[in-house]
Amino acid sequence: MPSRPNVLIIGGGIGGLFAANALTAQGLRVSVHEQASALGEIGAGVFVTPNAVRHLERVRLGAAVEKWGARVGPGSCYLRHDGTAIAPVQVSDASGWNATFGMHRADFIDLLAAKLSAGIVQTGHRAVGFEQDDDVARVTFANGATAEADVVIAADGIHSELRPHVFPPSKPVFHGTICYRGLVPRERLPGWPMDRWQMWAGPSRHFLVFPVRHGTMVNYVGFVPADEEMKESWSAPGDPAVLRREFEGWDPRIGQVLEQVDKTFRWALYDREPLPTWTRGRLTLLGDAAHPMLPHLGQGANQAIEDGMALATILARVDTAAVPAALLAYERLRRERVAQIQLGARQNGLRLDSTATDLGARDAQLAAHAEFRRQLYSYDVMPAARAAAAGLT
Ligand SMILES: Cc1cc2nc3c(=O)[nH]c(=O)nc-3n(C[C@H](O)[C@H](O)[C@H](O)COP(=O)(O)OP(=O)(O)OC[C@H]3O[C@@H](n4cnc5c(N)ncnc54)[C@H](O)[C@@H]3O)c2cc1C
């Protein structure tokens, strides 16, 4: 009798934990191995959009997203650095579904982990080795443990330890941008609109604000140029006074937020070229391990969620013998879409930081960008994944 594949996920970030939810919802056996001694995330926000929220709903996490998220609505907008309005920001899909939420990252990790049965997530397990044969894949951990499965999903982020087992190693490229991020309690910003996402654009830098944690906190991100290279994905405490100077002379509303900042963190932005392949045998990559992208479309985590739903949909429909073909089908389904979004994020970053003297053309592009977002948000990976799986059986 054909047997259903069991799955080992390396990495308990948003991507790995969502994939675990999607796979268990399909009745597959899963374990998640995370290097840290406890699950967690930094004190900053993440923007979750309809193309991912539809999958969160499918694994019965819609109510938790509503509870912990802060829905942003049609008041969301792009502004020039002086506060002049440029254009509304698209927050709904083509059907008008406004499922766009600001989330505190720690809340997001908590709600994804809370749905998994005890024992699925094993912390303190840093993957350091991988091998496979025709029958099984095997991961070894720094603590001396080993684990075997029919499928290994490396969801271990931009520094992925397992990525060199599917593609020759390469270094991510520093993008020349640092971002400052942090949170401000709502009561310290009386009158701040908690129903919208606002982005002040250029020159050479941009500033983003959106609400999180059911509108009780405001998340800010200031993107500034930097020639100093920081270790990628590495956060360092930043100086709030330096951050305030970076945005001196901008819209006084930004000053209102920055006056309340007494702690901030700096992040270096890194990029990678799209990979031509990210699967080998029983091992595949997911999320930032496969396709890290600049944050200028707010899609890294959303695309990791699409990856997880695609993989779960395909793996649920095959037996263990078909695993290598199933993983290649997942990769084929995802590669082109994420490559387009990686490119789109780069282009949007150039618009947001434009130094053009006549900003009219840039503003028109930002206004026209609503259509790109509408299509991005309307995409549903599940029917395509079902069709891909049907081609395997
Ligand atoms: C400034 C900024 C703003 C952003 N804003 C948004 C946004 O609004 N919306 C959005 O969708 N995306 C956004 N992103 C991108 C998003 O944060 C990432 O794409 C997403 O978190 C990737 O999730 P992941 O699970 O693939 O990787 P990660 O979050 O990096 O998780 C990887 C996990 O694997 C673990 N790990 C690593 N190595 C090992 C190992 N060897 N063994 C075991 N475990 C290991 C790590 O500890 C970690 O828990 C933003 C990024 C930045 C930098």
The ligand as a Gaussian input file, in Angstrom:
#p B3LYP/6-31G(d) Opt

LIG

0 1
 C       13.038000      45.564000       7.021000
 C       12.250000      44.383000       6.569000
 C       10.881000      44.478000       6.446000
 C       10.138000      43.408000       5.980000
 N        8.801000      43.527000       5.850000
 C        8.063000      42.517000       5.355000
 C        6.648000      42.638000       5.208000
 O        6.054000      43.670000       5.544000
 N        5.954000      41.585000       4.672000
 C        6.594000      40.436000       4.294000
 O        5.913000      39.527000       3.788000
 N        7.927000      40.282000       4.438000
 C        8.678000      41.278000       4.967000
 N       10.011000      41.122000       5.132000
 C       10.642000      39.835000       4.759000
 C       10.352000      38.751000       5.790000
 O       10.733000      39.183000       7.070000
 C       11.110000      37.476000       5.448000
 O       10.977000      37.192000       4.072000
 C       10.543000      36.301000       6.245000
 O       10.634000      36.538000       7.630000
 C       11.297000      35.024000       5.881000
 O       10.828000      33.969000       6.669000
 P       11.595000      32.580000       6.671000
 O       10.833000      31.727000       7.610000
 O       11.808000      32.124000       5.270000
 O       13.051000      32.917000       7.241000
 P       13.477000      33.459000       8.662000
 O       12.467000      34.375000       9.231000
 O       14.866000      33.974000       8.495000
 O       13.486000      32.154000       9.582000
 C       14.504000      31.191000       9.494000
 C       14.510000      30.377000      10.773000
 O       15.430000      29.314000      10.631000
 C       16.234000      29.237000      11.789000
 N       17.522000      28.638000      11.363000
 C       18.502000      29.210000      10.645000
 N       19.497000      28.355000      10.442000
 C       19.142000      27.198000      11.034000
 C       19.765000      25.929000      11.153000
 N       20.960000      25.678000      10.610000
 N       19.109000      24.947000      11.826000
 C       17.873000      25.187000      12.390000
 N       17.251000      26.382000      12.307000
 C       17.879000      27.369000      11.626000
 C       16.359000      30.676000      12.263000
 O       16.712000      30.743000      13.626000
 C       14.953000      31.187000      11.994000
 O       14.084000      30.925000      13.069000
 C       10.788000      42.194000       5.615000
 C       12.175000      42.076000       5.756000
 C       12.907000      43.153000       6.237000
 C       14.395000      43.000000       6.364000

